[in-house]
Amino acid sequence: MTTNNQAVFFSLAFLLLLPAMAVSMINVALPQIAVEFNAPVNQLNWVQLAYLTATTSLVLIAGCIGDNYGSNKSLMLGCFGIFLSSIGCALSPSIFALVLFRILQGISTAVMLALVWSAAKQYSQQSHNGKTMGLMASATATGTAIGPVIAGALLYFSNWRAVFWLLALIALVGLFICHFMLPSSHRSQHSPKQLFDWTGSTFLIIACTSFVLLTTHNLNHEYLALFILSLLMFIRAQYAAKSPLLPLALFCNKQRNLILLGSFLIDATAMSTLIIGSYYLTWRLALAPEWVGVMLAIGPITSAIIGVPAGKLVDKTGTHQALITGLCVFCVGTLSYAFMPPLIAMTGYALSLVVMACGRQLYLAACYSQIMLAAEQGQTGKIAGLINLIKQLGLLSGTALSGAIFSNQLPDPGLFHASSKQLDIAFTNTFLIALLPLLLVTTLLFFSHVKIQRNT
């Protein structure tokens, strides 16, 4: 890479810090928010769920915006939206207002997530695509790792509103980077301007919202019916649309479907370690909150360190080999994570997270590299949007499903009255269940790779 290209890629990596920190910092601030607004848990959860639902619902739409108007202008729009919504969050007089501004923040974040990856592919040379994707993945992991630490310091010296003021400041820096550091990008003259699929967008938003309501309301039948109906209507709308939001032809490639499924499962399992891990560290290992934060940061910190080397390894070995190796390493880490913490406590917990993070970063670097390289001109925004849709669905599913599986194995009063043995069993079973689909995808990818080698 040239010096100019390096500046561009590090600028894009900085932009990816913002969406990651917008999630990880708020987790630390939630207790103070609950005290100030006297908000019950079900209302408090929507501070995060509203953000994630908006991001997941609109990430494909954001990809279309980038394909039509160029990534640079769209990224500036996303930064400006986060800047304004963060100020709104900081000044919120009620929990309801805070949730509304978090929705706006999630909409703006969808633009950032979809288009940073698209821009990275646009500016990257093919021979360095794996390295570039590794750098982007490291940036996301860095934001996830440093967010809780920075938020904790802000809460020590100020209050939860300072977290949103900091996000507004970072968004302002992002605006400066988009204007002065990134090359101007325009829609290719060879690619016709695409129409927005408003019908598909509406059904996708309804489907994502009903999915969240479904997983947070014990599989309520009404929400289940709404989710299935809206999903079917979304698929029908994509068949009928002249310019579909999500071209269903993208799913005709079985190899790509398997790769995306693996990405979904890895992100869901990684998110589960943050949710279930915090419960286990607090109530089973009896760690103080600051040490819980340190332990939870081990995975993201490892991911941040290993991201670029993983990308270089992808460039050297090829994406097929890296995908299988990364998934195998992640499976070993998940198996270790299920059994080692109950046996050797913090040591087993930390070592397992390191192994999982190494496998995850290698797989994701190979996944993003292979899929983005195969994207056709004028479709990179939609492909990047699809990748981020799968990622956000993984985070949502991991949050909701792992909590349900874990809590259903505990006695009725819940965490506060569970014995150490009950917590150990619930913890181990939760991640053994998560391991089963991972092993299935690993096996399918292996035989798919063997078939490809035979044909060549």
Contacts in CASP RR format, 6 or more apart in sequence:
PFRMAT RR
TARGET T0000
AUTHOR 0000-0000-0000
METHOD contacts of the structure
MODEL  1
MTTNNQAVFFSLAFLLLLPAMAVSMINVALPQIAVEFNAPVNQLNWVQLA
YLTATTSLVLIAGCIGDNYGSNKSLMLGCFGIFLSSIGCALSPSIFALVL
FRILQGISTAVMLALVWSAAKQYSQQSHNGKTMGLMASATATGTAIGPVI
AGALLYFSNWRAVFWLLALIALVGLFICHFMLPSSHRSQHSPKQLFDWTG
STFLIIACTSFVLLTTHNLNHEYLALFILSLLMFIRAQYAAKSPLLPLAL
FCNKQRNLILLGSFLIDATAMSTLIIGSYYLTWRLALAPEWVGVMLAIGP
ITSAIIGVPAGKLVDKTGTHQALITGLCVFCVGTLSYAFMPPLIAMTGYA
LSLVVMACGRQLYLAACYSQIMLAAEQGQTGKIAGLINLIKQLGLLSGTA
LSGAIFSNQLPDPGLFHASSKQLDIAFTNTFLIALLPLLLVTTLLFFSHV
KIQRNT
1 9 0 8 1.000
1 125 0 8 1.000
1 128 0 8 1.000
1 131 0 8 1.000
5 123 0 8 1.000
5 124 0 8 1.000
5 125 0 8 1.000
7 181 0 8 1.000
8 123 0 8 1.000
8 181 0 8 1.000
8 182 0 8 1.000
8 183 0 8 1.000
9 120 0 8 1.000
9 123 0 8 1.000
9 124 0 8 1.000
9 132 0 8 1.000
9 135 0 8 1.000
10 135 0 8 1.000
11 177 0 8 1.000
11 181 0 8 1.000
11 182 0 8 1.000
12 116 0 8 1.000
12 119 0 8 1.000
12 120 0 8 1.000
12 123 0 8 1.000
12 136 0 8 1.000
12 139 0 8 1.000
12 182 0 8 1.000
13 135 0 8 1.000
13 136 0 8 1.000
13 138 0 8 1.000
13 139 0 8 1.000
14 139 0 8 1.000
14 173 0 8 1.000
14 174 0 8 1.000
14 177 0 8 1.000
15 75 0 8 1.000
15 79 0 8 1.000
15 112 0 8 1.000
15 116 0 8 1.000
15 174 0 8 1.000
15 177 0 8 1.000
15 178 0 8 1.000
16 112 0 8 1.000
16 113 0 8 1.000
16 116 0 8 1.000
16 136 0 8 1.000
16 139 0 8 1.000
16 140 0 8 1.000
16 143 0 8 1.000
17 139 0 8 1.000
17 140 0 8 1.000
17 142 0 8 1.000
17 143 0 8 1.000
17 170 0 8 1.000
18 79 0 8 1.000
18 82 0 8 1.000
18 109 0 8 1.000
18 112 0 8 1.000
18 167 0 8 1.000
18 170 0 8 1.000
18 171 0 8 1.000
18 174 0 8 1.000
19 55 0 8 1.000
19 109 0 8 1.000
19 112 0 8 1.000
19 113 0 8 1.000
19 140 0 8 1.000
20 139 0 8 1.000
20 140 0 8 1.000
20 141 0 8 1.000
20 142 0 8 1.000
20 143 0 8 1.000
20 144 0 8 1.000
20 147 0 8 1.000
21 143 0 8 1.000
21 144 0 8 1.000
21 146 0 8 1.000
21 147 0 8 1.000
21 150 0 8 1.000
21 167 0 8 1.000
21 170 0 8 1.000
22 51 0 8 1.000
22 82 0 8 1.000
22 105 0 8 1.000
22 106 0 8 1.000
22 109 0 8 1.000
22 167 0 8 1.000
23 48 0 8 1.000
23 51 0 8 1.000
23 52 0 8 1.000
23 144 0 8 1.000
24 143 0 8 1.000
24 144 0 8 1.000
24 145 0 8 1.000
24 147 0 8 1.000
24 148 0 8 1.000
24 151 0 8 1.000
24 300 0 8 1.000
25 147 0 8 1.000
25 148 0 8 1.000
25 150 0 8 1.000
25 151 0 8 1.000
25 163 0 8 1.000
25 166 0 8 1.000
25 167 0 8 1.000
26 47 0 8 1.000
26 48 0 8 1.000
26 51 0 8 1.000
26 151 0 8 1.000
26 163 0 8 1.000
27 48 0 8 1.000
27 148 0 8 1.000
27 151 0 8 1.000
28 147 0 8 1.000
28 148 0 8 1.000
28 151 0 8 1.000
28 152 0 8 1.000
28 155 0 8 1.000
28 163 0 8 1.000
29 151 0 8 1.000
29 155 0 8 1.000
29 160 0 8 1.000
29 163 0 8 1.000
30 44 0 8 1.000
30 47 0 8 1.000
30 48 0 8 1.000
32 155 0 8 1.000
32 159 0 8 1.000
32 160 0 8 1.000
33 39 0 8 1.000
33 44 0 8 1.000
33 47 0 8 1.000
33 95 0 8 1.000
33 98 0 8 1.000
33 160 0 8 1.000
34 41 0 8 1.000
34 44 0 8 1.000
36 159 0 8 1.000
36 160 0 8 1.000
37 94 0 8 1.000
37 95 0 8 1.000
37 98 0 8 1.000
39 95 0 8 1.000
43 95 0 8 1.000
43 99 0 8 1.000
44 95 0 8 1.000
45 216 0 8 1.000
46 99 0 8 1.000
47 95 0 8 1.000
47 98 0 8 1.000
47 99 0 8 1.000
47 102 0 8 1.000
48 102 0 8 1.000
49 212 0 8 1.000
49 216 0 8 1.000
50 99 0 8 1.000
50 100 0 8 1.000
50 102 0 8 1.000
50 103 0 8 1.000
50 106 0 8 1.000
51 102 0 8 1.000
51 103 0 8 1.000
51 105 0 8 1.000
51 106 0 8 1.000
51 109 0 8 1.000
52 106 0 8 1.000
52 212 0 8 1.000
52 392 0 8 1.000
52 395 0 8 1.000
52 396 0 8 1.000
52 399 0 8 1.000
53 103 0 8 1.000
53 208 0 8 1.000
53 209 0 8 1.000
53 212 0 8 1.000
53 396 0 8 1.000
54 102 0 8 1.000
54 103 0 8 1.000
54 104 0 8 1.000
54 105 0 8 1.000
54 106 0 8 1.000
54 107 0 8 1.000
54 109 0 8 1.000
54 110 0 8 1.000
55 106 0 8 1.000
55 107 0 8 1.000
55 109 0 8 1.000
55 110 0 8 1.000
55 113 0 8 1.000
55 392 0 8 1.000
56 110 0 8 1.000
56 208 0 8 1.000
56 389 0 8 1.000
56 392 0 8 1.000
56 393 0 8 1.000
56 396 0 8 1.000
57 110 0 8 1.000
57 204 0 8 1.000
57 205 0 8 1.000
57 208 0 8 1.000
57 209 0 8 1.000
58 106 0 8 1.000
58 107 0 8 1.000
58 110 0 8 1.000
58 201 0 8 1.000
58 205 0 8 1.000
59 110 0 8 1.000
59 113 0 8 1.000
59 114 0 8 1.000
59 385 0 8 1.000
59 388 0 8 1.000
59 389 0 8 1.000
59 392 0 8 1.000
60 114 0 8 1.000
60 201 0 8 1.000
60 204 0 8 1.000
60 245 0 8 1.000
60 246 0 8 1.000
60 382 0 8 1.000
60 385 0 8 1.000
60 386 0 8 1.000
60 389 0 8 1.000
61 110 0 8 1.000
61 196 0 8 1.000
61 201 0 8 1.000
61 204 0 8 1.000
61 245 0 8 1.000
62 74 0 8 1.000
62 110 0 8 1.000
62 111 0 8 1.000
62 113 0 8 1.000
62 114 0 8 1.000
62 115 0 8 1.000
62 385 0 8 1.000
63 74 0 8 1.000
63 111 0 8 1.000
63 114 0 8 1.000
63 115 0 8 1.000
63 118 0 8 1.000
63 381 0 8 1.000
63 382 0 8 1.000
63 384 0 8 1.000
63 385 0 8 1.000
64 194 0 8 1.000
64 196 0 8 1.000
64 197 0 8 1.000
64 245 0 8 1.000
64 381 0 8 1.000
64 382 0 8 1.000
65 74 0 8 1.000
65 77 0 8 1.000
65 111 0 8 1.000
65 115 0 8 1.000
66 74 0 8 1.000
66 114 0 8 1.000
66 115 0 8 1.000
66 118 0 8 1.000
66 187 0 8 1.000
66 381 0 8 1.000
67 187 0 8 1.000
67 191 0 8 1.000
67 194 0 8 1.000
67 378 0 8 1.000
67 379 0 8 1.000
67 380 0 8 1.000
67 381 0 8 1.000
67 382 0 8 1.000
68 187 0 8 1.000
68 193 0 8 1.000
68 194 0 8 1.000
69 187 0 8 1.000
70 185 0 8 1.000
70 186 0 8 1.000
70 187 0 8 1.000
71 115 0 8 1.000
71 118 0 8 1.000
71 119 0 8 1.000
71 122 0 8 1.000
71 185 0 8 1.000
71 381 0 8 1.000
72 119 0 8 1.000
72 178 0 8 1.000
72 182 0 8 1.000
72 183 0 8 1.000
72 184 0 8 1.000
72 185 0 8 1.000
73 185 0 8 1.000
74 111 0 8 1.000
74 115 0 8 1.000
75 111 0 8 1.000
75 112 0 8 1.000
75 115 0 8 1.000
75 116 0 8 1.000
75 119 0 8 1.000
75 178 0 8 1.000
75 182 0 8 1.000
76 175 0 8 1.000
76 178 0 8 1.000
76 179 0 8 1.000
77 108 0 8 1.000
77 111 0 8 1.000
78 108 0 8 1.000
78 109 0 8 1.000
78 111 0 8 1.000
78 112 0 8 1.000
79 108 0 8 1.000
79 112 0 8 1.000
79 171 0 8 1.000
79 172 0 8 1.000
79 174 0 8 1.000
79 175 0 8 1.000
79 178 0 8 1.000
80 108 0 8 1.000
80 171 0 8 1.000
80 175 0 8 1.000
81 104 0 8 1.000
81 105 0 8 1.000
81 107 0 8 1.000
81 108 0 8 1.000
81 171 0 8 1.000
82 105 0 8 1.000
82 108 0 8 1.000
82 109 0 8 1.000
82 112 0 8 1.000
82 167 0 8 1.000
82 168 0 8 1.000
82 171 0 8 1.000
83 168 0 8 1.000
83 171 0 8 1.000
83 172 0 8 1.000
83 175 0 8 1.000
84 104 0 8 1.000
85 101 0 8 1.000
85 102 0 8 1.000
85 104 0 8 1.000
85 105 0 8 1.000
85 106 0 8 1.000
85 108 0 8 1.000
86 101 0 8 1.000
86 105 0 8 1.000
86 164 0 8 1.000
86 165 0 8 1.000
86 167 0 8 1.000
86 168 0 8 1.000
86 171 0 8 1.000
87 164 0 8 1.000
87 165 0 8 1.000
87 168 0 8 1.000
88 97 0 8 1.000
88 101 0 8 1.000
88 164 0 8 1.000
89 98 0 8 1.000
89 101 0 8 1.000
89 102 0 8 1.000
89 105 0 8 1.000
89 164 0 8 1.000
89 167 0 8 1.000
90 161 0 8 1.000
90 162 0 8 1.000
90 164 0 8 1.000
90 165 0 8 1.000
90 168 0 8 1.000
91 161 0 8 1.000
92 98 0 8 1.000
92 101 0 8 1.000
110 388 0 8 1.000
113 385 0 8 1.000
113 388 0 8 1.000
113 391 0 8 1.000
113 392 0 8 1.000
114 381 0 8 1.000
114 384 0 8 1.000
114 385 0 8 1.000
114 388 0 8 1.000
115 381 0 8 1.000
115 384 0 8 1.000
116 136 0 8 1.000
117 133 0 8 1.000
117 136 0 8 1.000
117 368 0 8 1.000
117 372 0 8 1.000
117 384 0 8 1.000
117 385 0 8 1.000
117 387 0 8 1.000
117 388 0 8 1.000
118 380 0 8 1.000
118 381 0 8 1.000
118 383 0 8 1.000
118 384 0 8 1.000
118 385 0 8 1.000
119 182 0 8 1.000
119 185 0 8 1.000
120 132 0 8 1.000
120 133 0 8 1.000
120 135 0 8 1.000
120 136 0 8 1.000
120 372 0 8 1.000
121 129 0 8 1.000
121 132 0 8 1.000
121 372 0 8 1.000
121 373 0 8 1.000
121 375 0 8 1.000
121 380 0 8 1.000
121 384 0 8 1.000
122 185 0 8 1.000
122 380 0 8 1.000
123 183 0 8 1.000
124 132 0 8 1.000
126 373 0 8 1.000
127 315 0 8 1.000
128 315 0 8 1.000
129 315 0 8 1.000
129 369 0 8 1.000
129 372 0 8 1.000
129 373 0 8 1.000
130 311 0 8 1.000
130 312 0 8 1.000
130 314 0 8 1.000
130 315 0 8 1.000
130 365 0 8 1.000
130 366 0 8 1.000
130 368 0 8 1.000
130 369 0 8 1.000
131 308 0 8 1.000
131 311 0 8 1.000
131 312 0 8 1.000
131 314 0 8 1.000
131 315 0 8 1.000
133 311 0 8 1.000
133 314 0 8 1.000
133 364 0 8 1.000
133 365 0 8 1.000
133 368 0 8 1.000
133 369 0 8 1.000
133 372 0 8 1.000
134 307 0 8 1.000
134 308 0 8 1.000
134 310 0 8 1.000
134 311 0 8 1.000
134 314 0 8 1.000
134 361 0 8 1.000
134 364 0 8 1.000
134 365 0 8 1.000
134 368 0 8 1.000
135 307 0 8 1.000
135 308 0 8 1.000
135 311 0 8 1.000
136 368 0 8 1.000
137 303 0 8 1.000
137 307 0 8 1.000
137 310 0 8 1.000
137 361 0 8 1.000
137 364 0 8 1.000
137 365 0 8 1.000
137 368 0 8 1.000
138 303 0 8 1.000
138 304 0 8 1.000
138 305 0 8 1.000
138 306 0 8 1.000
138 307 0 8 1.000
138 308 0 8 1.000
138 361 0 8 1.000
139 304 0 8 1.000
140 303 0 8 1.000
141 299 0 8 1.000
141 300 0 8 1.000
141 301 0 8 1.000
141 302 0 8 1.000
141 303 0 8 1.000
141 304 0 8 1.000
141 307 0 8 1.000
141 357 0 8 1.000
141 361 0 8 1.000
142 300 0 8 1.000
142 304 0 8 1.000
143 300 0 8 1.000
143 304 0 8 1.000
144 300 0 8 1.000
144 303 0 8 1.000
145 297 0 8 1.000
145 299 0 8 1.000
145 300 0 8 1.000
145 301 0 8 1.000
145 303 0 8 1.000
145 304 0 8 1.000
148 293 0 8 1.000
148 296 0 8 1.000
148 297 0 8 1.000
149 297 0 8 1.000
150 166 0 8 1.000
151 163 0 8 1.000
154 162 0 8 1.000
154 163 0 8 1.000
154 166 0 8 1.000
155 162 0 8 1.000
155 163 0 8 1.000
187 193 0 8 1.000
187 378 0 8 1.000
188 377 0 8 1.000
188 378 0 8 1.000
190 377 0 8 1.000
191 377 0 8 1.000
191 378 0 8 1.000
194 243 0 8 1.000
195 242 0 8 1.000
195 243 0 8 1.000
196 243 0 8 1.000
196 245 0 8 1.000
197 237 0 8 1.000
197 238 0 8 1.000
197 241 0 8 1.000
197 243 0 8 1.000
197 244 0 8 1.000
197 245 0 8 1.000
199 237 0 8 1.000
199 240 0 8 1.000
199 241 0 8 1.000
200 234 0 8 1.000
200 237 0 8 1.000
200 238 0 8 1.000
200 241 0 8 1.000
200 244 0 8 1.000
200 245 0 8 1.000
201 245 0 8 1.000
203 230 0 8 1.000
203 231 0 8 1.000
203 233 0 8 1.000
203 234 0 8 1.000
203 237 0 8 1.000
204 234 0 8 1.000
204 245 0 8 1.000
204 246 0 8 1.000
206 226 0 8 1.000
206 230 0 8 1.000
207 227 0 8 1.000
207 230 0 8 1.000
207 231 0 8 1.000
207 234 0 8 1.000
210 223 0 8 1.000
210 226 0 8 1.000
210 227 0 8 1.000
210 230 0 8 1.000
211 227 0 8 1.000
211 396 0 8 1.000
212 396 0 8 1.000
212 400 0 8 1.000
213 220 0 8 1.000
213 223 0 8 1.000
213 226 0 8 1.000
214 220 0 8 1.000
214 223 0 8 1.000
214 224 0 8 1.000
214 227 0 8 1.000
215 396 0 8 1.000
215 397 0 8 1.000
215 400 0 8 1.000
215 401 0 8 1.000
215 404 0 8 1.000
216 400 0 8 1.000
217 223 0 8 1.000
218 404 0 8 1.000
235 248 0 8 1.000
237 244 0 8 1.000
238 244 0 8 1.000
238 245 0 8 1.000
238 246 0 8 1.000
238 247 0 8 1.000
238 248 0 8 1.000
239 248 0 8 1.000
245 382 0 8 1.000
246 382 0 8 1.000
246 386 0 8 1.000
246 389 0 8 1.000
247 379 0 8 1.000
247 382 0 8 1.000
250 256 0 8 1.000
250 382 0 8 1.000
250 383 0 8 1.000
250 386 0 8 1.000
251 257 0 8 1.000
254 448 0 8 1.000
255 448 0 8 1.000
255 452 0 8 1.000
256 370 0 8 1.000
256 371 0 8 1.000
256 374 0 8 1.000
258 441 0 8 1.000
258 444 0 8 1.000
258 445 0 8 1.000
258 448 0 8 1.000
259 323 0 8 1.000
259 367 0 8 1.000
259 370 0 8 1.000
259 371 0 8 1.000
259 445 0 8 1.000
260 367 0 8 1.000
260 371 0 8 1.000
260 386 0 8 1.000
260 387 0 8 1.000
260 390 0 8 1.000
261 441 0 8 1.000
262 327 0 8 1.000
262 363 0 8 1.000
262 367 0 8 1.000
262 438 0 8 1.000
262 441 0 8 1.000
262 445 0 8 1.000
263 363 0 8 1.000
263 364 0 8 1.000
263 367 0 8 1.000
263 387 0 8 1.000
263 390 0 8 1.000
263 391 0 8 1.000
264 390 0 8 1.000
264 391 0 8 1.000
264 393 0 8 1.000
264 394 0 8 1.000
264 397 0 8 1.000
265 394 0 8 1.000
265 434 0 8 1.000
265 437 0 8 1.000
265 438 0 8 1.000
265 441 0 8 1.000
266 327 0 8 1.000
266 330 0 8 1.000
266 360 0 8 1.000
266 363 0 8 1.000
266 364 0 8 1.000
266 438 0 8 1.000
267 390 0 8 1.000
267 391 0 8 1.000
267 394 0 8 1.000
267 395 0 8 1.000
267 398 0 8 1.000
268 394 0 8 1.000
268 395 0 8 1.000
268 397 0 8 1.000
268 398 0 8 1.000
268 401 0 8 1.000
268 402 0 8 1.000
268 434 0 8 1.000
269 330 0 8 1.000
269 334 0 8 1.000
269 356 0 8 1.000
269 398 0 8 1.000
269 431 0 8 1.000
269 434 0 8 1.000
269 438 0 8 1.000
270 356 0 8 1.000
270 360 0 8 1.000
271 394 0 8 1.000
271 395 0 8 1.000
271 398 0 8 1.000
271 399 0 8 1.000
271 402 0 8 1.000
272 398 0 8 1.000
272 399 0 8 1.000
272 401 0 8 1.000
272 402 0 8 1.000
272 403 0 8 1.000
272 430 0 8 1.000
272 431 0 8 1.000
272 434 0 8 1.000
273 296 0 8 1.000
273 299 0 8 1.000
273 337 0 8 1.000
273 353 0 8 1.000
273 356 0 8 1.000
274 296 0 8 1.000
275 398 0 8 1.000
275 399 0 8 1.000
275 402 0 8 1.000
275 403 0 8 1.000
276 402 0 8 1.000
276 403 0 8 1.000
276 406 0 8 1.000
276 427 0 8 1.000
276 430 0 8 1.000
276 431 0 8 1.000
277 296 0 8 1.000
277 427 0 8 1.000
278 292 0 8 1.000
278 296 0 8 1.000
279 406 0 8 1.000
279 415 0 8 1.000
280 341 0 8 1.000
280 423 0 8 1.000
280 427 0 8 1.000
281 287 0 8 1.000
281 291 0 8 1.000
281 292 0 8 1.000
281 295 0 8 1.000
281 296 0 8 1.000
281 349 0 8 1.000
282 289 0 8 1.000
282 292 0 8 1.000
283 415 0 8 1.000
283 416 0 8 1.000
283 418 0 8 1.000
283 423 0 8 1.000
284 341 0 8 1.000
284 420 0 8 1.000
284 423 0 8 1.000
284 424 0 8 1.000
284 427 0 8 1.000
285 341 0 8 1.000
285 345 0 8 1.000
285 346 0 8 1.000
285 349 0 8 1.000
287 295 0 8 1.000
287 346 0 8 1.000
295 346 0 8 1.000
295 349 0 8 1.000
295 350 0 8 1.000
295 353 0 8 1.000
298 350 0 8 1.000
298 353 0 8 1.000
298 354 0 8 1.000
298 357 0 8 1.000
299 353 0 8 1.000
299 354 0 8 1.000
299 356 0 8 1.000
299 357 0 8 1.000
300 357 0 8 1.000
302 353 0 8 1.000
302 354 0 8 1.000
302 357 0 8 1.000
302 358 0 8 1.000
302 361 0 8 1.000
303 357 0 8 1.000
303 360 0 8 1.000
303 361 0 8 1.000
306 357 0 8 1.000
306 358 0 8 1.000
306 361 0 8 1.000
306 362 0 8 1.000
307 361 0 8 1.000
307 365 0 8 1.000
310 322 0 8 1.000
310 358 0 8 1.000
310 359 0 8 1.000
310 361 0 8 1.000
310 362 0 8 1.000
310 365 0 8 1.000
311 362 0 8 1.000
311 365 0 8 1.000
311 366 0 8 1.000
311 369 0 8 1.000
313 322 0 8 1.000
313 362 0 8 1.000
313 365 0 8 1.000
314 322 0 8 1.000
314 362 0 8 1.000
314 365 0 8 1.000
314 366 0 8 1.000
314 369 0 8 1.000
315 369 0 8 1.000
317 325 0 8 1.000
318 366 0 8 1.000
319 366 0 8 1.000
319 367 0 8 1.000
319 369 0 8 1.000
319 370 0 8 1.000
320 366 0 8 1.000
320 370 0 8 1.000
320 449 0 8 1.000
320 452 0 8 1.000
321 449 0 8 1.000
322 362 0 8 1.000
322 363 0 8 1.000
322 365 0 8 1.000
322 366 0 8 1.000
323 363 0 8 1.000
323 366 0 8 1.000
323 367 0 8 1.000
323 370 0 8 1.000
323 445 0 8 1.000
323 449 0 8 1.000
324 442 0 8 1.000
324 445 0 8 1.000
324 446 0 8 1.000
324 449 0 8 1.000
325 359 0 8 1.000
325 362 0 8 1.000
326 358 0 8 1.000
326 359 0 8 1.000
326 360 0 8 1.000
326 362 0 8 1.000
326 363 0 8 1.000
326 366 0 8 1.000
327 359 0 8 1.000
327 363 0 8 1.000
327 438 0 8 1.000
327 441 0 8 1.000
327 442 0 8 1.000
327 445 0 8 1.000
328 442 0 8 1.000
329 355 0 8 1.000
329 358 0 8 1.000
329 359 0 8 1.000
329 362 0 8 1.000
330 355 0 8 1.000
330 356 0 8 1.000
330 359 0 8 1.000
330 360 0 8 1.000
330 363 0 8 1.000
330 438 0 8 1.000
331 435 0 8 1.000
331 438 0 8 1.000
331 439 0 8 1.000
331 442 0 8 1.000
332 355 0 8 1.000
333 352 0 8 1.000
333 355 0 8 1.000
333 356 0 8 1.000
333 359 0 8 1.000
334 352 0 8 1.000
334 356 0 8 1.000
334 431 0 8 1.000
334 434 0 8 1.000
334 435 0 8 1.000
334 438 0 8 1.000
335 432 0 8 1.000
335 435 0 8 1.000
336 348 0 8 1.000
336 351 0 8 1.000
336 352 0 8 1.000
336 355 0 8 1.000
337 349 0 8 1.000
337 352 0 8 1.000
337 353 0 8 1.000
337 356 0 8 1.000
337 431 0 8 1.000
338 427 0 8 1.000
338 428 0 8 1.000
338 430 0 8 1.000
338 431 0 8 1.000
338 432 0 8 1.000
338 435 0 8 1.000
339 428 0 8 1.000
340 347 0 8 1.000
340 348 0 8 1.000
340 349 0 8 1.000
340 351 0 8 1.000
340 352 0 8 1.000
341 348 0 8 1.000
341 349 0 8 1.000
341 352 0 8 1.000
341 427 0 8 1.000
342 424 0 8 1.000
342 427 0 8 1.000
342 428 0 8 1.000
367 387 0 8 1.000
368 387 0 8 1.000
371 383 0 8 1.000
371 387 0 8 1.000
372 380 0 8 1.000
372 383 0 8 1.000
372 384 0 8 1.000
372 387 0 8 1.000
375 381 0 8 1.000
375 383 0 8 1.000
375 384 0 8 1.000
402 430 0 8 1.000
402 434 0 8 1.000
403 430 0 8 1.000
405 429 0 8 1.000
405 430 0 8 1.000
405 433 0 8 1.000
406 426 0 8 1.000
406 427 0 8 1.000
406 430 0 8 1.000
407 414 0 8 1.000
407 415 0 8 1.000
407 426 0 8 1.000
409 422 0 8 1.000
409 425 0 8 1.000
409 426 0 8 1.000
409 429 0 8 1.000
409 430 0 8 1.000
410 418 0 8 1.000
410 422 0 8 1.000
410 423 0 8 1.000
410 426 0 8 1.000
411 417 0 8 1.000
411 418 0 8 1.000
411 422 0 8 1.000
415 423 0 8 1.000
418 426 0 8 1.000
END
